Amino acid sequence: MTDDKDFPVPPCFDDPASATERLTDMFVRTGQARRIATGQVPAERAVFRKVHGVAHGRIERLDSVPEQWRVGFLAHEGLDAWVRFSSDASPTTADLGTTLGIGVKLFGVPGATAFGEDGNTADLVLQNHDVFFVDDAKEMVEFTYAGVVQQDYPGYLDTHPETQRILDEMSAPESSVLTASYWGVLPFHLGSEIVKYRLDPETPPVNIPDDDPDYLATDLARRLREREHSLVLSVQVRTDPDTMPLDRATVLWPEEASPYVPVARLVLARQDVEARGQCDYGQSLAFNIWRVPEDNAPVAESSIAAVRKQVYAAGAALRHTANGQPLTDPTVARATGQTPPTVDDCIVQAVIHPSIGVARVGNSPDEYVIGPEVVDPDPLPPGSYRDAEGRLKRQAARFRIFGVNALGTIVRELTPAEDGVELTWHVELANTKSSWFGFQLALDIPEAGSAPATTLRNPTVSDRSSLEIRPGSRSVSGTGQGPVPFDGGAFMGSPVPLGDIRTDEDGRLVVLGGSGCSASYDGSRAITFANNEAWHDDVSDGPVTATVTLDGLPLEVVPAWVVVAPPNYAPQRTSVRTMWDLMRDVAIQAGTLARPARPSFRDDILPLFERLAGLQWVNAGFAAGFGFDGALDLTSAAALARLASPLPAHREVRRTVARSFRDFDVDGMSPKPWPWLYGDAMNIPPVSSPRQNAALTATQMWMLEQWAEGCFDADLDLDELDGDGGGGEVTLPRRGPRVVDDLPVEEQGDMLTRAALEFCLADAFHPGCEMTWPVRAATMYLSPFRFAHAAPGWEPPTLGAVLTSDSVTIPNGPLCAQEPGSITRWMAVPWQTDTASCRSGYSTAYDPYVPTFWPARVPNQVLTRENYEVVMDESRSPGERAAAFANRAAWIEPLGADSYTSQINNMVRAFDHLGVVEVLPGPPDGAFPAVIEVEDSHRLIPVESGDDAAAIEARTGAANGDPSGAPALSSLGASHRVGRSAADVDVSGIEKVRRFPGGLRT
């Protein structure tokens, strides 16, 4: 088109008698059909194409409706309804300023319709403006011709200012489809009356512009997840033909002449509009204003109503045909809820939980604690982790057997105390570290090719079996039985016990690991973090199975696994990415576990912030960043009031927080994004790898994305928060019960598994704490969170002397079914040398405290008992107390300050001398946190003899009274020992952090 020419609509096209055909041509055969022909899948409507959501509800007639109006669909007291909310825009158009539409399909209205069919439904179609933008069908043809044929809507609007004005008004923004008002615009019969319809929300609108392109869908989903919403249907009776024309749709019928009268309430129940299939169902529905009983039909005089009858029908037929859907209108509404299933208590199988249990070594010979059985357990009382001699108690893994029905739902726990239950537990533990390959780098990352070769440990020992501690299988049955020791295993001919099994008073299995003994068969000292030749330790792992007979019939038993790991020196702490998070992501990515429709703030998002804050008790950098009164406190009342809210006003705050977490594609190499943890390819100095630092799982990152955009369950009740009311510290609500038995029995198995894995680390697999990188392979699993077991008599394939990223993935290889000892074999030998090497701030050029390795299990800096007593002393000045609270000491202090080699060997012989971080009450004046985590004790490891003793004596000046031997204060706070701090030993050049001696190959 040129600016100086006006091309009128040809008379042959602008014939009122052919308006229906012309509009069908332009809307359906031209626009809609062209989009379908060019690949639109699924085929969409001709108009109001952008759907915001589909909801189910019910329309309920008001008691006040006069008898003469109780006709057509209003003859019914109540009808089921399905409602489609949409905009008259393309699906990619931003919501703001679009015209909203609502289509309501009512079910249970039998009989002939004005559409000319028999059915069981009635349709209402309304828009969020009180008039239409053209008067009649002829004007609609001209307007559509200008845009579709001439491609010149602006030219038409320049000469039709009234249409332009109305279209501008129709672009007024709405904050929610549930708080907008909707008008039927056209006149309809109501028995002997002629009326117009209006739907008014019972929730007042808050018209806040929103720049999110799809905010209306997000808002609809959020509102209906929280509560039901209602809209009132009203009618305006035509009382004055002069001011209430039938075929001038731009004319507003005056309310002063005839006010709207409420006749029904459309109630949308609380629901999940994002439930699978719900929107698809709504999209499959066709709406037509003529699909109503004759008593509710559009008036014949309305030419726009007349053309809509056929145009809407043609568009629906084209769309349904293209999508392979029936052309008939449904007669029965889609079910809106699942019928509660009949409880099936027929037990067909037994399942062991936790599917992966975690025990931990300790040197107390008789005393132990049970590992976590809920994700948010109460802390044990102070002193619970040591015996009277100060030795570390072992952590036991406790297992239960549940009977499940054919659907896999737990019916009940099976115990030997029950009549008809016969139960025997079987466990096999093994330690095969010293016969396996050494650790250099995780073999499933690209950087593995730049690390030293992954070769066999102890390659000169020809009898590989002599390097493996395999005591064989042990069994136990009954209640209160055992211990049954895992004795009989040996390393290079020397006996090495691996623990024992027993049953508790209910007949549940209790697995206890080794006593933390590590040694070399040739008397050599440990010299490195992971691959000490001639050494062994007594961690282990293996299958947990059972034989079960129920009422005389044997049951198939789904087996489990137990991993015996190093001690947990911070038993209340979990890392930002837990082993449960990682294994969940593995299953989701493999398609064996469904990803949730959206995250829960309480269960998926808030725990990330709590974990960041919780690490304040084990790392000084996290204390300053995320801890009490820290620079990045995300768990204060003021922060949670915004972070837990899905409102658009807080979207940018949510986005800012979500984007602060590390994204490998954006900022993987930088230490600044969260979490401040080293990654799989950590090196000092850093190399050009995004895996220098850790990131969350893909599922966790997806959840943060959804949360940032407001697509989450806002299920944190801020009224539950116990705090000072002033935006300061709050006591966060607990996640789940304190003991697993308080859960319904069908939920107990998953809780036991999750609890065990939540307290395992999945940060840097370098190599890790409890398990390492093979757990990222989906081939390792029988089902989510459950390792596959090697068949009896299985012979592993020969892998040669060097393991590579290619050979490790061979069929039936080490990343497939597992045998006893095959989970822990990838870990450091002995475990103490790696634990003693896990530090923070290896290079202080960036920060002395972060990034860090595994502080949730192996603390870096801790609050000492001495400083805790100052904090608790309200007679001290605020400055003294604050200084004591901020003063975090090096947790490794008992290891000494002589040398790195001395430190790792000291850890081997006295790992119980290092502190356990326990939970103690905070001061009653509220000046500090209500609970404080404090190191229980620190005992300096005595120097044995020889060079170490002489070196320390020389450093301290104790031999000659040299005043330079006064206690030095390191950057970490007061030292526990005379002389320099253990943290002052330079470890920036140790093998653990020098993974790429030849550089990183590209």
Order of alpha helices (4+ residues) and beta strands (2+ residues): alpha-alpha-beta-beta-beta-beta-alpha-alpha-alpha-beta-beta-beta-alpha-beta-beta-alpha-alpha-beta-beta-beta-beta-beta-beta-beta-beta-beta-beta-beta-beta-beta-beta-beta-beta-beta-beta-alpha-alpha-alpha-alpha-alpha-alpha-alpha-beta-beta-alpha-beta-beta-beta-alpha-beta-alpha-alpha-beta-alpha-beta-beta-alpha
